[in-house]
Amino acid sequence: MTFPTPDKNNIIDLLPDNLSAANEKNKRQFRFFSPIYDLAMRYLIRPRLHRANPARHQSIWQGLIGSVRKAKILDLACGTGGLIACMDKDNDYTGLDLSYEMLKKAAKRAGKKGFSSCRLIRGNAEEQIFPEGSFDLVITDTALHMIPDWQAATRAAASSLNSQGTLIGALPVLGLDKDFDKGWKKYSNHPQLHTLTTDDLARACHANNLDFTSVTTNGGMLYFRATKSDDPKKDLEKPMTIFHSISDR
């Protein structure tokens, strides 16, 4: 795929004009939230709302993607590029987000990392921006539950993976931590947030030919892996296992 020339901030603008009202609201909110986003996630949202340990969150991601090299990676709804620190620079990195202001921060982090190839794209994660089979790995951190049509975003991510590709993600879900569940229910009617479960994610992945596996948990945060498969339905009735090998890091 040939992309337009990046602007002065090394960002390629592919955002359509006809965004939904929900996405327009997200775009406005993140424009004002971007200056404090990283601090808010580390000291407020992650520990108090998600009931998750921020250091453990980073350690889990390091274990999930730190050894990946020479891969084409899509960071879906990348925000300020928080996962860039967990990656090897010997990768082809694409960061996609709705917010230009968040992408400006991600662009600086990507520049310091020195990826073998890199592009930052402002676009809608719900749309099929990239040709089928474009990536070896799609990653998404604390984002799916905030994308208005998260199922469309999952579908687009699955389509952009090659035949052996993997989707790795983390997000808050119900049913993992009682304290999180109690607090999260206050936001259950918030139009900008989805109250999802592990089963919701598993069904969405299987619907898009992805074999879903829960990897580990951190408070109310679930970390999962979903790999391209010719017939993921054969595993749909199997109980989902949460592996704790990463949790001890």
Summary of the structure (lengths in Angstrom):
residues: 249
radius of gyration: 17.0
end to end distance: 38.4
largest distance: 50.3
contacts: 827
relative contact order: 0.15
helix: 39%
strand: 23%
